[in-house]
Amino acid sequence: MMLNFENNSGGAPSRQKQLEFWFQSALGRSLLADQRNNIALKIQTLFGFHQAELAVSHRVPVGNPSSLGHKFYILPEWEQDLPENTIISSSDEIALESDMVDLVIMHHSLDYSDNPHQTLREASRILKSGGHLMLIGFNPLSLWGGKKLFRRSKGAPWNNRFISGKRVEDWLTLLDFKVPALDYHFYGLPYKHNSLMNHFMWLNKILNTKVPLGAYYTVLAQKQVGSRIKLASGWQQRAKVVAMPLSKVTKTSANKLSDIPPS
């Protein structure tokens, strides 16, 4: 069942929607194919049931290869023909209970978010202890990051944030995540023409994924903090009011009080 917690405000396309359109270009499709291959290698062995994908779009899924049984999307805007397994909710205030998801996939969610810190905190909040976070982001230290700096027109993907993988790793550490894997991928040049784009693709087979020069990075992290324990209603006991007897004022004591001269 599709749940809607946000209204579509209309107006110019958001950075997220522009990124969806860009992934339909030749350069975008080439990058997406590479991302899907690398993401599949990391998530296909994970276990659990609930998988939340903070997706660029339901038309650009990356989490299908996982073995988790219940997969759903979290998207910020309603549109026609959305799949039933979609929750319409802002990424910086996700409309889900805490500690309920086994795998959260963030496909460039920090890149196009207006508040990336809060978006990451919300992803951490809905994730169970021991659950996994799969995060994909553009690398500012790559040739793609260089093109972003010097490009005058800021269409997608160059209008996205390009937050460094090391900074994201620091944020995750502060949120008590274990980060065993930060890898960099894709050495295709950021040009539409295939001859230019494929000029350095041979580097994908030579360079180690730890060399921080690829167009994008992937982070697979595991949540270490404990889940909150919900107090069952049967455990909650109201405080008992104990009646205490009041002391009686006897006639003799009353007479003694009356004998005290006024001050």
Number of C-alpha atoms within 10 A of each C-alpha: 8 13 14 15 13 15 12 10 7 8 6 8 10 15 20 23 16 18 23 20 18 16 21 14 12 15 18 18 14 17 19 17 12 12 19 16 12 17 22 15 11 16 21 14 11 14 15 15 14 18 26 25 25 29 23 26 22 19 13 17 15 23 27 15 15 20 16 19 11 13 19 20 26 23 24 25 19 18 9 5 7 16 13 11 15 20 26 22 22 19 23 18 12 21 18 13 10 16 18 18 25 24 29 24 23 26 23 24 23 25 24 23 20 15 13 18 13 15 21 22 17 19 24 25 20 22 26 23 20 17 24 27 27 19 23 24 25 26 26 22 17 21 17 23 23 13 15 22 12 10 12 9 9 12 14 20 22 21 17 23 20 23 18 18 24 14 10 19 20 13 15 21 15 10 16 16 23 18 17 11 14 19 20 27 25 22 24 23 22 20 14 12 11 13 10 13 17 15 12 13 14 12 14 15 10 8 15 12 18 13 10 21 21 26 23 26 25 25 24 21 22 23 23 16 14 11 16 10 7 6 8 7 7 6 7 8 7 6 6 6 6 6 6 6 6 6 6 7 8 8 9 9 11 10 10 9 10 10 9 8 6 5 3
